[in-house]
Amino acid sequence: MHHSTDDHTIPPVSPDLIETELNEALLALLRPAAAFILGLHAFLILIYPLQDPWPLWGYRAMVTGGSGAIVLTGFFLLRRGQVDAARVYPFAAFFLALPIVADTAGNYYLTRDPLLLSYFLLTAVLFGYFTLNRRWFFLVEGFNIAAGILTRLATGERFAESAPYAGILFASLLAAYFLNLAHRRSLMRMITLRHGERLAREVAENLQHAGAALTSRLSTPAVLEAVLNNLANVLDCDRAAVLLKEGDSLVITASKGFPPPGGGASYPKLFIGDASDHGIFPQIVRTRMALHLTDVRQREDWIYLPGIEPAAVWLGTPLIRGDEVIGILSLVRTSQRPYTREEMDRAAIFAGQVAIALQNASLYEQIAAFSQKLEKEVEARTEDLQRAFTHLEKLDRAKTDFINIMSHEIRTPLTVVRGYVQMLARDPSLAADPQIASYINGINMGSFRLQELVDSLLVMVKIDNQTLEIAWTEFAIIDLLKLVIGELEEILKSRRQTCEIEPAVADLPPIIGDFDLLQKVFTNLLLNGIKYTPDEGCLTIGGRVSSRPGNDPTAKGVEIVVSDTGIGVPPEMQELIFTKFFQTGQVDLHSSSKIKFKGGGAGLGLSIARGIIDHHRGHIWVESPGQDENTLPGSHFHVWLPCTQ
């Protein structure tokens, strides 16, 4: 059966704790009361001479002064903190109550003023308020009544005359008793509320600490261990267990107060899959509500485990994650102490923290497993990439070695071929035959092209091997450009193209570099512009003084720009054209001539140009809006060279 308590009852407080709190409350009240009584005694001593003649006021001052001395002693002990709360009632009686009663009785005996009898009544009411302990209350009030009656008898008044006074004093005693009862109950209520507030604050702090301890765990076993360690600070129970859902069953994954199953076996699984089953655990999973059994013996489906003390009271709270019940927090008491509504609420809050912590741990474990899997895959792919990179390095070295060897091997027979061709060209009998002269000229041009290719390959090999030698000289860049244009003049005429140098180039400062190598650079750039510019196109060479492109603006140098009115370079290829053997378009469609429009080539010119510029600590790049054979957007090849090395 589902048991609930609607009222949030205040936890009971032990009688010893209440008495201790009452003693401390009375001790706190006595300090200002003692100070007030001392002031009152001093005031009375000062006004006695104004009320009574000598020697009466002297006797009264002696009585009040003696009483005040006793009160002063008590006040001194209070100020020194030498009064323990356990001895507050005898202290209040001997140092405050009894001296005042004696002072009242003494002054009445001296003056026989009926007004002083009212002080006995006032004393009864006041000490009914202060004396919270019943035994000391009756002791002080009894002494008060006895002192009042004996004083009237000592003055010679008859008993019959004192009877009305005794009745009034008894009535004041009743008033003092009810005042004492109300004050005591008020203080007890305040103490109980304060205790409940302190207990609630401690519980809230414990819940907060428990939540922090749970959420700081990043694995399911650590979370379950933290649940059992922090449960005692949140709830009072004799046994506890965390049951987690596995398929259609609940499994005890962590327990406290349960003996381990014998023979290395595990706890039995609890079936919860049947929706029509009204058992204890299926009911909690189905309703997603806590179940409180105030007497488990009333449940026929209760499972008794052998070897442990039978349960008397049980509370099962669901562990809910999102819309799913992932388990149950089981709390057992072996004595007949049902859980209060406050404890059930506390269990629900703690169960919510447990569910969140288990969810966090599950997510962390999934992430950790995925990270481990990803790390292994990354390691495997890294090894594959490393092997591929090593293989490519070997292929690149093999290619470079092949080019180097073949260049040297081709150069020797090529020199022989060119030598014999030159001898044949100088033979008058062969030159007289136009057909043979045409053959000789073709062989000569082919061998020249082959010689250029071998020379380019050798330069490329030196660039790759970092063995390119630089002959540093100082020269004007305008002289270099005029020489290059002069050597390409026949080619420009054959394509009906023009090449102009802007006037600003002549004003550029001299640079230090290798004249011959830089001649190759600008020759390749102009040949590239000629090749990709249609007939009757125009090439322009401009220049200016500028700082180094990139992250070193302090380095000064000259920037030469070779511009053409050709087909342009696509943005995605503006970096690739400087790599070895790269050619735009389809290679099999290129013309065999290196100077015809989009003619073929080895794809080494721009790569050699970049290698030479890099050895000069310069920079080369291309700018072009794109490639289009109809609109001819053109290209701008920039070469930056430092003025000093």
Beta strands, then each sheet from edge to edge (+ up, - down):
strand 1: 239-246
strand 2: 249-256
strand 3: 270-271
strand 4: 291-293
strand 5: 313-321
strand 6: 324-333
strand 7: 473-475
strand 8: 498-501
strand 9: 511-513
strand 10: 538-547
strand 11: 556-564
strand 12: 619-623
strand 13: 635-642
sheet 1: 3+ 2- 1+ 6- 5+ 4-
sheet 2: 7+ 9-
sheet 3: 8+ 10+ 11- 13+ 12-
end
